[in-house]
Amino acid sequence: MRAVLSKAPGGPETLVVEEALDPTPLKGEVVIEVKAVGINFPDTLIIEDRYQFRPQRPFSPGAEVAGVVDAVGEGVKGIQRGDRVIAVPGWGGLVERIAVRADSVVKMPDGMSFEEGAALLMTYGTSYYALKDRAQLKAGESLLVLGAAGGVGVAAVELGKAMGAHVIAAASTNDKVQFALEAGADNGLIYPTGPMDKAAQKELSGELKLASGRDGADVVYDAVGGDYAEPALRAMDWGGRYLVVGFPAGIPSLPLNLTLLKSVSVVGVFWGAAVMRDPAGHAANVADLMRFWSEGRIKPRVSRTFPLERAADAIRALGDRSALGKIVVTVE
């Protein structure tokens, strides 16, 4: 089978497409014939050895896949050959076939495309865990989303609306803000790109608070970090919850005196670890997401697709932060 491999640390240019051995399922596993692979920000990090996990090389990136069950291992119940499924192996997905634990597989609803399936679990799973479990977002609250046009950002916009919040979308260009507004955000604003001095941060904070309502945001979903974090924290209401999701703009340093003055909670979001620690909670969240999808309240927004041979281009396109929604690699 064909596989996209990382043999040495580096950017997308270091990836190679080679022949690899077909997997066979061990006890409790299934083999999936991969049809589509969702590309996520961790894929840009893991090939450079900058992610929380460092697989032994050679390995294939690609954290989430959708496809058809091709073989079933001993002891597997409830899944059979031919089932259309989604899985989140964490890495290893940019291949024609992959073996995964059967208890980690999610069956796809009728009518869901493989591209949608591969774009669903990581972004919507992360954002739903963040908003529901970590922030305990309530209907009527204001939700400020930084990086609102990215994969997790636009998922947070849609889920915030599905949960009854007033959603403010913040992004770096007018096209990105419009994209988030089309996904359901109530209003939006464009923030500056590049480093900001204190004066620029203060100005941005005022704009974020004005956009969020008189008292500021109840919940901030920060998938950006960097110089945007402190202005967003300053724009929060009393008792707010600040969700730490990602750092494409850099890891920020927050003035903790602001959390005291506003009684704000800074809350970490590590969805992958939460899935392993609380599989029952994860299963309940996945059931909610499938219900939201069937009701038309969420819809994975795939803006670009690439064939397997161009997986490096897909990861490069995500890394330059120009992508809207999700990028998916298709496997013919």
NUKOL-28025 format. One record per residue (C-alpha): x negated, y, z; residue in three letters. Coordinates in steps of 0.001 Angstrom, whole numbers, padded with zeros to 6 digits, always signed. Layout:
BEGIN
XYZala...
//
This chain:
BEGIN
+000000+000000+000000met-001020+003653-000369arg-001973+005606+002758ala-003096+009185+003411val-006094+008892+005740leu-008094+011177+008007ser-011641+009790+008136lys-013383+012823+009648ala-012205+015888+011579pro-011275+018813+009370gly-008561+020560+007410gly-006223+019128+004768pro-009075+019009+002251glu-010626+016132+004251thr-007645+013826+003700leu-007900+011001+001183val-005345+008689-000428val-006493+005057-000390glu-005167+001533-000466glu-004541+000003+002964ala-003276-003326+004261leu+000478-003807+004457asp+001653-004063+008071pro+003465-007071+009496thr+005813-006657+012472pro+004694-007923+015854leu+007139-009055+018521lys+009619-006230+019159gly+008614-004299+016030glu+010103-003527+012637val+008378-002488+009419val+009884+000516+007654ile+009546+001133+003945glu+008936+004870+004154val+011009+007148+001931lys+010272+010573+003434ala+007894+012046+006015val+008497+015260+007946gly+005463+017567+008220ile+005095+019406+011530asn+002615+021819+013104phe+000937+019018+015134pro-000112+017462+011802asp-002319+020500+011181thr-003905+020043+014614leu-004313+016274+014867ile-006529+016007+011770ile-008854+018638+013315glu-008983+016899+016734asp-007139+019849+018300arg-003995+018016+019408tyr-003127+016404+022764gln-003663+012966+021221phe-006726+011870+019234arg-006124+008625+017337pro-009053+006438+016403gln-010132+007035+012804arg-009293+006274+010149pro-005674+007188+010821phe-002804+008636+008870ser-001073+011827+010021pro+002703+012131+009731gly+004684+012121+012956ala+008228+011354+011760glu+009546+009148+008998val+012806+008088+007407ala+013198+004930+005380gly+014595+001423+005098val+013831-001505+007403val+011788-003981+005349asp+010910-006630+007962ala+012010-007457+011507val+009784-008953+014200gly+010564-011588+016787glu+013041-010622+019487gly+014490-007575+017718val+018254-007228+018097lys+020671-004736+016579gly+018428-003860+013619ile+018240-005778+010369gln+016524-005605+007020arg+018083-002896+004848gly+019098-000546+007670asp+018433+003151+006961arg+016505+004492+009932val+014446+007324+011423ile+011367+006900+013619ala+008877+009214+015317val+005591+007292+015629pro+003585+010450+016460gly+001107+009738+013650trp+000633+007114+010973gly+003640+008100+008879gly+002015+009201+005613leu+002025+005655+004240val+004271+003466+002128glu+005083+001124+005045arg+004715+001468+008796ile+005277-000845+011769ala+007019+000771+014771val+008638-000377+017998arg+012216-001375+017311ala+013476+000389+020441asp+012184+003707+019059ser+014181+003486+015820val+017324+005560+015253val+019864+004528+012637lys+020734+007235+010130met+024380+008291+009717pro+026102+007625+006404asp+025636+010578+004090gly+022344+011765+005587met+019545+011903+003011ser+016090+010544+003744phe+014694+014089+003448glu+017147+015307+006094glu+016396+012308+008299gly+012660+012966+008166ala+013256+016619+009080ala+015549+016048+012048leu+014172+014402+015164leu+010975+016297+015999met+012246+019829+015462thr+015814+019441+016682tyr+014735+017005+019392gly+012161+019477+020699thr+014522+022434+020539ser+017477+020615+022115tyr+015325+019287+024943tyr+014005+022832+025439ala+017380+024578+025429leu+019514+021917+027159lys+017171+020230+029614asp+014500+022830+030331arg+016368+026156+030014ala+019881+024860+030776gln+021216+027364+028242leu+024823+028369+028891lys+027506+029594+026539ala+027549+033392+026402gly+023858+033804+027285glu+021405+035587+024995ser+018669+033515+023353leu+015624+035187+021774leu+013775+032903+019321val+010212+033809+018293leu+009101+032207+015031gly+012753+031786+014117ala+012139+030666+010512ala+009797+027763+011314gly+010883+024171+011805gly+011482+024259+015555val+012506+027937+015415gly+015370+027565+012974val+016448+024402+014835ala+016611+026513+018029ala+018707+029100+016187val+021226+026495+015028glu+021351+024686+018369leu+021679+027948+020285gly+024751+028784+018248lys+026112+025243+018648ala+025743+025693+022432met+027595+029018+022405gly+024696+031444+022880ala+024141+034874+021314his+021025+034266+019196val+018401+036863+018282ile+015948+035739+015592ala+012456+037265+015534ala+010018+036560+012702ala+007167+038174+010775ser+008855+039028+007450thr+012232+040156+006182asn+012629+036901+004197asp+012081+034870+007356lys+014579+036933+009363val+017148+036579+006568gln+016541+032821+006558phe+017296+032679+010295ala+020389+034859+009887leu+021675+032487+007200glu+021158+029658+009707ala+023519+031416+012119gly+021524+033963+014153ala+023633+036905+015318asp+020944+039494+014668asn+017231+039639+014010gly+014116+041744+013897leu+010740+041741+012181ile+007674+041762+014418tyr+004199+042893+013297pro+001513+040438+012238thr-002024+040293+013578gly-003462+041391+016932pro-001573+044063+018886met-002957+046580+021365asp-001036+047469+024533lys+000825+050312+022840ala+002026+048048+020039ala+003019+045360+022535gln+005000+047887+024546lys+006800+049074+021422glu+007634+045494+020427leu+008932+044756+023917ser+011351+047659+023642gly+012581+046433+020267glu+013057+042883+021554leu+015016+044084+024586lys+017195+046370+022463leu+017972+043513+020085ala+018766+041174+022993ser+021316+043432+024680gly+021261+045967+027486arg+019683+043714+030103asp+017388+041671+027845gly+017250+038007+026917ala+018389+035254+029266asp+016229+032677+027467val+013122+033173+025327val+012108+030345+022986tyr+008429+031025+022224asp+007030+028872+019435ala+004399+031501+018547val+002349+032549+021599gly-000533+034991+021193gly+000143+038718+021569asp+003889+038154+021206tyr+004284+036390+024544ala+003925+039332+026942glu+006322+041640+025030pro+008930+038870+025015ala+008468+038269+028740leu+008897+041994+029429arg+012121+041961+027398ala+013801+039374+029637met+016742+039747+031984asp+016741+038888+035697trp+016638+035141+036272gly+015597+034382+032698gly+013870+031245+031482arg+010806+031543+029252tyr+010216+028416+027174leu+006611+027652+026223val+006853+025664+022984val+003730+026295+020868gly+000760+028535+020129phe+000100+029049+016392pro-000859+032678+017209ala-003096+031608+020117gly-002703+030652+023788ile-001512+033746+025685pro-002303+035012+029173ser+000852+036167+030949leu+000947+038757+033776pro+002590+036654+036481leu+003678+039712+038442asn+006403+040148+035811leu+007830+036727+036625thr+008092+037803+040263leu+009673+041199+039518leu+012267+039663+037184lys+012619+036311+038978ser+011819+034688+035637val+010854+031030+035244ser+008106+030054+032798val+008978+026550+031614val+006788+024167+029613gly+008274+022091+026782val+006506+018811+025916phe+009138+016809+024103trp+006919+013861+023168gly+006032+013136+026800ala+009636+013646+027893ala+010804+011007+025398val+008443+008439+026921met+009279+009380+030524arg+013062+009513+030110asp+014182+007276+027233pro+017796+007292+028440ala+017893+011087+028424gly+016313+011108+024962his+018920+008648+023660ala+021719+010872+024994ala+020182+013919+023311asn+019830+012067+019996val+023499+011092+020195ala+024393+014769+020675asp+022249+015762+017684leu+023893+013181+015444met+027297+014462+016554arg+026261+018063+015819phe+025076+016944+012366trp+028304+015059+011609ser+030301+018144+012651glu+028232+020378+010376gly+026855+022447+013264arg+023236+021678+012399ile+021611+020909+009047lys+017883+020256+008576pro+016616+022931+006189arg+014020+021419+003871val+012463+024229+001848ser+009758+022264-000020arg+008929+018658-000866thr+005641+017096-002014phe+004808+013583-003268pro+002579+011361-001139leu-000446+012096-003341glu-000094+015793-002433arg+000352+015327+001309ala-002724+017501+001914ala-000983+020352+000072asp+002085+019866+002262ala+000015+020167+005447ile-001849+023160+003986arg+001454+024887+003152ala+002623+024462+006729leu-000683+025639+008175gly-000603+028999+006393asp+002669+029803+008245arg+004495+030804+005076ser+006931+027875+005127ala+010628+028328+005855leu+012262+025511+007785gly+010752+022084+007110lys+008333+020660+004571ile+008813+016993+003658val+006610+014494+001809val+008557+012010-000318thr+007317+008476-000959val+008309+006911-004270glu
//
